[in-house]
């Protein structure tokens, strides 16, 4: 039996395009709903799981006990992290040498090696902060 890989690849491309459109966190059902029957729910689940295992997505359980994901931008730098706005849910990619210093401190003082690709600092972005004034 021959499997049509191009069809599967087209579905994956559609899913990835939809994920990249998301502003902040999303659920698998959000992606499936937005694709409007262009791919099956099982395909979305499998591909999202693969992206998570490939460290392209951050995954967490919300207060509502629902699994949420966030797309992590590709970066060749080793000193990057993310800032996440608690209001608008925007995820901002940052390249900064201070994260290396912080990682070294955590390793030396606390005997723990953080994964720099997945450091997310929650706070309030400038736009939301300005709106609150």
KOLTORVEX-703119 format. One line per field, with one value per residue: x, y, z of N, C-alpha, C, O, CB in turn; residue number from 1; residue in three letters. Coordinates in pm, whole numbers. Atoms other than C-alpha are relative to their C-alpha. Last residue first. Glycine has a CB too. Example, Ala and Ser with C-alpha at 12.3 -4.5 7.8 and 13.67 -1.06 7.14 Angstrom:
<nodes>
nu: c(-82_89)
nv: c(-119_-119)
nw: c(-6_0)
cau: c(1367_1230)
cav: c(-106_-450)
caw: c(714_780)
cu: c(-77_90)
cv: c(109_120)
cw: c(73_0)
ou: c(-26_194)
ov: c(220_118)
ow: c(90_66)
cbu: c(41_-99)
cbv: c(46_3)
cbw: c(-142_125)
tikol: c(2_1)
vonu: c(ser_ala)
</nodes>
This chain:
<nodes>
nu: c(-30_42_145_43_-36_99_131_9_-68_92_8_134_23_107_18_137_96_13_2_122_-33_110_-28_117_58_-99_-79_89_29_-121_-11_102_-42_-113_58_28_-108_-64_-139_-106_-130_-104_-126_-106_-56_31_127_110_91_141_80_126_110_132_31_11_-73_-131_-108_-133_-72_-130_-103_-49_-129_-27_-138_-11_-40_123_80_59_139_33_125_5_115_50_-23_-111_-117_-38_-61_-133_-83_-29_-100_-130_-56_-40_-121_-110_-38_69_-78_-105_5_130_-30_-42_117_90_-64_-4_133_7_26_109_33_-4_-58_55_92_-80_-66_103_38_-108_4_119_-26_-93_77_86_-84_-33_125_22_-69_-22_64_-77_85)
nv: c(-127_2_-4_-135_-84_23_-43_-147_-65_-86_-139_-59_-92_-96_-92_1_-10_-139_11_-36_-54_26_133_85_-18_0_123_109_-17_38_146_57_-25_90_132_15_68_-86_45_-93_66_-82_65_-10_133_25_-56_69_-96_25_-78_-57_39_-58_-87_82_-51_64_-92_57_-38_-57_20_-125_-1_-111_-8_23_139_69_11_-122_21_-16_66_9_-50_-115_-124_-64_85_-12_-132_6_79_-87_-96_65_49_-118_-52_89_-33_69_113_22_132_25_64_-103_-82_83_21_-131_-22_80_142_58_140_56_-103_-18_-114_-123_-16_-42_-138_-87_-4_-77_-140_-50_-18_-117_-118_-14_-41_-140_-89_-126_-112_-124_-119)
nw: c(-67_-141_-6_34_-112_-106_49_-1_111_76_-44_9_-111_28_-111_-51_110_44_145_74_133_95_59_-26_-134_-108_2_-40_-143_-73_11_-88_-138_-22_-26_-144_-71_-98_-3_-41_2_61_-34_100_30_142_45_-68_-63_30_-91_43_-86_22_-113_-120_-115_-1_-35_22_121_-34_100_55_66_90_48_145_21_39_-122_-54_-39_-141_-38_-145_-75_77_-73_73_-22_-141_-15_61_-90_-114_45_24_-126_-76_65_-39_-137_-108_-51_99_64_65_129_96_36_79_130_68_58_122_-24_77_-22_-135_-86_-134_-1_4_-130_-95_35_-45_-146_-40_34_-101_-123_20_-12_-141_-65_34_-92_70_-69_11_0)
cau: c(-282_-410_-391_-21_52_-140_70_397_349_248_419_501_859_892_1210_1161_1462_1687_1625_1721_2005_1947_2211_2056_2353_2572_2305_2063_2342_2459_2104_2069_2397_2294_1956_2139_2288_1958_1763_1391_1085_754_444_120_-140_-330_-352_-85_170_431_803_1013_1373_1693_2062_2148_2076_1966_1602_1281_974_792_422_206_-7_-296_-427_-758_-787_-975_-676_-473_-252_69_248_519_553_843_1031_1034_819_572_569_506_216_71_102_-71_-357_-415_-416_-665_-893_-902_-791_-948_-1265_-1286_-916_-1018_-1211_-915_-674_-904_-969_-596_-597_-438_-205_-62_-173_-232_-137_168_-59_-276_27_150_-186_-204_155_78_-225_-15_247_-16_-146_210_284_23_64_140_0)
cav: c(5415_5064_5112_5200_4872_4677_4830_4800_4428_4307_4016_3648_3539_3234_3027_2747_2765_2843_2501_2564_2366_2322_2300_2598_2831_2727_2625_2903_3162_3030_3048_3406_3508_3343_3518_3852_3811_3902_3775_3823_3659_3819_3606_3808_3677_4013_4040_3816_3935_3668_3745_3477_3365_3385_3344_3044_3222_3025_3108_2956_3114_2924_2864_2848_2557_2511_2198_2255_2218_2552_2695_2623_2320_2397_2326_2530_2457_2413_2185_1889_1698_1988_1999_1622_1658_1936_1707_1415_1621_1806_1477_1331_1634_1578_1832_2103_2068_2439_2502_2751_2480_2238_2506_2616_2248_2195_2477_2820_3055_3379_3546_3251_3296_3067_2782_2828_2814_2503_2328_2415_2295_1973_1914_1975_1730_1459_1510_1502_1178_973_636_339_0)
caw: c(3271_3194_2816_2844_3027_2764_2484_2679_2748_3093_3267_3230_3165_2942_2935_2684_2454_2749_2903_3263_3423_3798_4071_4256_4298_4004_3750_3843_3825_3487_3351_3478_3316_2989_3009_3048_2699_2534_2234_2301_2138_2237_2305_2304_2551_2546_2926_3081_2825_2759_2731_2565_2588_2389_2458_2242_1914_1608_1664_1537_1691_1963_1894_2204_2320_2558_2730_2911_3291_3317_3506_3193_3127_2942_2615_2440_2072_1827_2069_1823_2077_2074_1694_1688_1932_1717_1413_1582_1727_1397_1205_1453_1405_1030_773_557_768_857_934_1205_1391_1388_1509_1791_1876_1924_2175_2143_2329_2198_1877_1645_1280_1319_1427_1116_886_1069_1025_657_602_787_564_254_384_439_87_-50_141_-50_121_-102_0)
cu: c(-116_24_-53_-151_-49_27_-107_-138_-24_78_-100_3_-134_-22_-104_-20_-143_-103_-27_16_-130_35_-113_12_-109_-64_95_76_-85_-20_121_8_-98_51_110_-60_-31_104_74_135_109_134_110_126_109_55_-35_-137_-118_-86_-145_-63_-125_-101_-138_-41_-17_85_131_106_134_76_128_112_35_141_10_146_2_24_-130_-79_-52_-149_-23_-138_26_-119_-34_36_125_126_45_72_143_89_37_108_141_65_52_132_118_53_-76_91_103_-1_-125_33_37_-120_-94_55_-10_-135_1_-18_-120_-43_-3_75_-50_-87_77_59_-102_-31_106_-6_-117_32_89_-84_-82_83_25_-129_-28_58_36_-80_88)
cv: c(96_131_9_15_143_88_-15_49_152_71_75_142_67_82_103_90_14_17_140_-20_33_66_-45_-139_-100_0_-6_-132_-117_10_-52_-153_-62_15_-104_-137_-22_-79_95_-70_104_-72_72_-65_1_-134_-38_53_-75_99_-22_81_73_-55_65_82_-91_46_-76_104_-71_27_71_-33_142_-13_111_17_-39_-148_-76_-26_128_-24_21_-56_-12_66_124_136_57_-81_24_134_-10_-73_98_101_-56_-43_123_48_-87_38_-63_-115_-22_-126_-42_-59_103_82_-77_-16_136_21_-72_-145_-46_-146_-55_109_33_126_131_23_53_146_97_16_90_147_58_27_127_126_26_52_147_101_127_112_124)
cw: c(-6_72_142_6_-24_120_107_-44_5_-109_-84_55_-22_126_-43_120_51_-112_-54_-150_-74_-131_-94_-61_34_139_121_7_50_151_76_-1_100_143_22_31_147_79_95_-10_30_15_-78_53_-107_-49_-145_-43_60_76_-39_112_-50_99_-19_121_121_119_4_31_-10_-129_44_-97_-41_-56_-104_-40_-149_-31_-26_126_65_22_149_34_149_71_-82_60_-69_29_144_15_-53_101_112_-37_-21_131_74_-60_46_137_117_41_-112_-86_-76_-137_-106_-49_-93_-141_-68_-69_-134_42_-83_2_142_76_141_1_3_139_100_-31_52_151_41_-25_110_125_-17_22_147_64_-30_99_-74_67_0)
ou: c(-107_-24_-160_-202_-102_-67_-186_-191_-114_178_-195_72_-155_-49_-87_-115_-233_-158_-139_125_-200_71_-159_-79_-129_-25_102_56_-55_25_115_-1_-57_81_91_-48_27_77_80_150_110_175_107_159_152_25_-139_-239_-183_-76_-180_-51_-120_-82_-152_-60_-120_192_140_89_198_103_123_196_-53_228_-64_215_-10_-66_-187_-101_7_-229_69_-236_92_-159_32_120_237_219_150_191_239_183_154_221_233_172_172_235_207_168_-163_170_84_-25_-116_22_-38_-158_-114_-1_-81_-143_-4_70_-205_-16_-105_198_-96_-40_73_22_-92_-5_77_-36_-97_40_46_-102_-60_61_-19_-136_-27_-17_153_-199_178)
ov: c(208_149_65_120_207_134_77_143_199_138_17_171_133_28_173_70_52_126_190_-8_-58_184_-159_-221_-134_-78_-109_-212_-176_-76_-154_-215_-125_-84_-199_-184_-112_-191_215_-184_211_-106_73_-51_-105_-175_-98_-11_-155_110_-12_45_143_-160_187_28_-158_-9_-184_222_-98_-65_186_-119_227_-74_114_104_-157_-217_-135_-141_178_-14_6_-25_-105_177_227_208_37_-32_84_137_0_-14_133_93_-22_8_138_42_-37_81_0_-164_-109_-120_-78_11_123_73_-39_37_149_29_-10_-204_34_-221_-45_116_144_233_203_118_168_234_180_125_198_226_148_142_224_198_127_168_229_165_150_130_137)
ow: c(45_184_166_45_67_186_129_15_75_-82_-136_152_-124_234_-143_196_-24_-130_-45_-205_-119_-134_-89_-49_150_226_189_98_154_226_145_105_198_210_97_145_209_124_70_35_-30_126_-201_171_-153_-161_-170_-15_-8_199_-157_230_-150_160_-8_230_135_144_62_1_92_-206_86_-71_-55_5_-202_13_-183_-77_66_165_161_-70_229_-33_195_38_-71_5_-22_93_168_48_23_155_127_12_53_167_94_6_115_150_176_-40_-196_-207_-193_-238_-202_-166_-208_-237_-168_-191_-240_104_-122_-92_210_70_166_40_103_207_145_52_139_202_96_69_183_164_55_120_202_105_63_173_-106_41_83)
cbu: c(122_72_-57_50_151_-2_-39_107_-48_-72_138_-103_115_-132_135_-40_11_135_-109_-38_87_-138_19_-123_-56_90_80_-120_-73_118_7_-141_13_114_-91_-94_127_-105_66_-23_26_5_-2_26_-110_58_2_15_-48_-39_39_-95_30_-46_109_132_-48_74_-28_16_20_80_-46_49_1_-19_46_-93_-95_-62_-31_-89_-14_41_3_25_-128_-40_143_-36_-28_-116_-98_-10_-59_-132_-50_-13_-91_-122_-28_-30_-120_11_143_82_-136_-39_89_122_-57_-49_135_87_-108_21_-136_27_-29_-88_-77_5_-120_89_94_-113_-59_132_22_-127_27_128_-59_-92_112_75_-110_-5_148_-132_43_31_-96)
cbv: c(65_-109_-123_38_-2_-146_-78_60_-58_104_67_-85_105_-72_69_-139_-122_51_-104_146_-101_52_-104_67_138_120_-10_-12_134_87_-43_47_151_29_-43_111_80_62_-2_52_-70_141_-154_149_-93_112_150_14_106_-146_152_-109_33_-28_107_-70_142_29_70_-52_151_-94_51_98_-95_136_-135_99_-92_68_138_65_-122_139_-151_141_-76_-44_8_16_-141_-46_109_-38_-141_47_77_-104_-107_93_36_-143_-19_-149_45_127_-20_119_-121_74_71_-122_-75_102_-12_-151_-20_10_-23_81_137_-132_-29_0_-118_-106_5_-41_-141_-69_15_-83_-135_-20_-5_-124_-109_18_-25_53_7_36_0)
cbw: c(-61_72_-68_-138_22_41_-124_-91_-136_94_-7_77_13_-45_41_35_-91_-47_-49_28_-82_55_112_-54_13_-13_-131_-97_25_-43_-146_-44_26_-102_-117_46_-12_96_-145_145_-137_64_-31_-39_-44_-85_13_151_-103_35_-3_-47_150_-143_16_28_34_-130_135_-147_-6_95_-139_113_-122_71_-59_-80_74_-121_55_-104_97_51_-35_69_-39_-142_44_-148_-51_91_-43_-149_20_68_-122_-110_61_27_-148_-46_95_-19_44_-19_-57_-86_23_53_125_84_15_81_108_31_73_-153_147_94_-11_78_-91_-124_29_8_-144_-64_60_-51_-150_0_46_-122_-103_51_-18_-152_-5_-62_150_-150_122)
tikol: c(133_132_131_130_129_128_127_126_125_124_123_122_121_120_119_118_117_116_115_114_113_112_111_110_109_108_107_106_105_104_103_102_101_100_99_98_97_96_95_94_93_92_91_90_89_88_87_86_85_84_83_82_81_80_79_78_77_76_75_74_73_72_71_70_69_68_67_66_65_64_63_62_61_60_59_58_57_56_55_54_53_52_51_50_49_48_47_46_45_44_43_42_41_40_39_38_37_36_35_34_33_32_31_30_29_28_27_26_25_24_23_22_21_20_19_18_17_16_15_14_13_12_11_10_9_8_7_6_5_4_3_2_1)
vonu: c(unk_unk_unk_unk_unk_unk_unk_unk_unk_unk_unk_unk_unk_unk_unk_unk_unk_unk_unk_unk_unk_unk_unk_unk_unk_unk_unk_unk_unk_unk_unk_unk_unk_unk_unk_unk_unk_unk_unk_unk_unk_unk_unk_unk_unk_unk_unk_unk_unk_unk_unk_unk_unk_unk_unk_unk_unk_unk_unk_unk_unk_unk_unk_unk_unk_unk_unk_unk_unk_unk_unk_unk_unk_unk_unk_unk_unk_unk_unk_unk_unk_unk_unk_unk_unk_unk_unk_unk_unk_unk_unk_unk_unk_unk_unk_unk_unk_unk_unk_unk_unk_unk_unk_unk_unk_unk_unk_unk_unk_unk_unk_unk_unk_unk_unk_unk_unk_unk_unk_unk_unk_unk_unk_unk_unk_unk_unk_unk_unk_unk_unk_unk_unk)
</nodes>
